[in-house]
Amino acid sequence: QLQLQESGPGLVKPSETLSLTCTVSGGSISSSSSYWAWLRQPPGKGLEWIGTIYYSGSTYYNSSLKSRLTISVDTSKNQFSLNLGSVTAADTAVYYCGRLQKPGTFDYWGQGTLVTVSS
Amino acid sequence: QSALTQPASVSGSPGQSITISCTGTSSDVGSYNLVSWYQQYPGKAPKVMIYDVSKRPSGVSNRFSGSKSGNTASLTISGLQAEDEADYYCCSYAGSTTWVFGGGTKLTVL
């Protein structure tokens, strides 16, 4: 059974960089049929797709976040990561990592991790 | 990428059927048969209930069904049960390997 687990700081100061890692277990991140995604949900609000990465390193970003966003993959560790720079309170959210199974289903999700942006 | 439009809330009595709409544009819902629906309980991660407009993952009740007409996709839940009370989100491929979600619909079982 595939499992995903987010890890990283729960509190980030304004203007700093939010960094999270997703560890994939029970399957290979190098699967040709899968992309790997970051999504988020501000408190009391809806879901937002942040971006997606393929095991080869190809990345696809939400245009509204692109200028501040970097997603990377480490196939040797079966992990992928999120870096979001210059954060503000508007970036406070539960961040989820997930698998995007081709052609287009987010079929596995991590449990989510709350990241608060505050001084 | 603008969010897909869903009603903020819907309600129904046990045993009834309800339908949740998800309206997009000709650039997302209208152009691709890659609409999925997610159920989310408070404090939990979303779970896929419908994918590729109308396909059900293994283990999902056949009371859940999906359809699409033009720029609007729909999720129908028949034989409503108390356990169906949750938030529901639609999601569509929007081209160029990007994805857009709806704002979410809170389903209340009366």
HADDOCK unambig.tbl for C-alpha pairs under 7 A between the chains (distance, minus, plus):
assign (segid A and resid 46 and name CA) (segid B and resid 103 and name CA) 5.07 0.50 0.50
assign (segid A and resid 46 and name CA) (segid B and resid 104 and name CA) 5.80 0.50 0.50
assign (segid A and resid 47 and name CA) (segid B and resid 101 and name CA) 6.31 0.50 0.50
assign (segid A and resid 48 and name CA) (segid B and resid 101 and name CA) 6.25 0.50 0.50
assign (segid A and resid 49 and name CA) (segid B and resid 99 and name CA) 6.29 0.50 0.50
assign (segid A and resid 49 and name CA) (segid B and resid 100 and name CA) 6.47 0.50 0.50
assign (segid A and resid 60 and name CA) (segid B and resid 97 and name CA) 6.36 0.50 0.50
assign (segid A and resid 60 and name CA) (segid B and resid 98 and name CA) 6.80 0.50 0.50
assign (segid A and resid 62 and name CA) (segid B and resid 98 and name CA) 6.80 0.50 0.50
assign (segid A and resid 104 and name CA) (segid B and resid 34 and name CA) 5.99 0.50 0.50
assign (segid A and resid 105 and name CA) (segid B and resid 36 and name CA) 6.63 0.50 0.50
assign (segid A and resid 105 and name CA) (segid B and resid 51 and name CA) 6.15 0.50 0.50
assign (segid A and resid 107 and name CA) (segid B and resid 48 and name CA) 6.01 0.50 0.50
assign (segid A and resid 109 and name CA) (segid B and resid 45 and name CA) 6.50 0.50 0.50
assign (segid A and resid 110 and name CA) (segid B and resid 45 and name CA) 6.99 0.50 0.50
assign (segid A and resid 111 and name CA) (segid B and resid 44 and name CA) 6.80 0.50 0.50
assign (segid A and resid 111 and name CA) (segid B and resid 45 and name CA) 5.56 0.50 0.50
assign (segid A and resid 112 and name CA) (segid B and resid 45 and name CA) 6.64 0.50 0.50
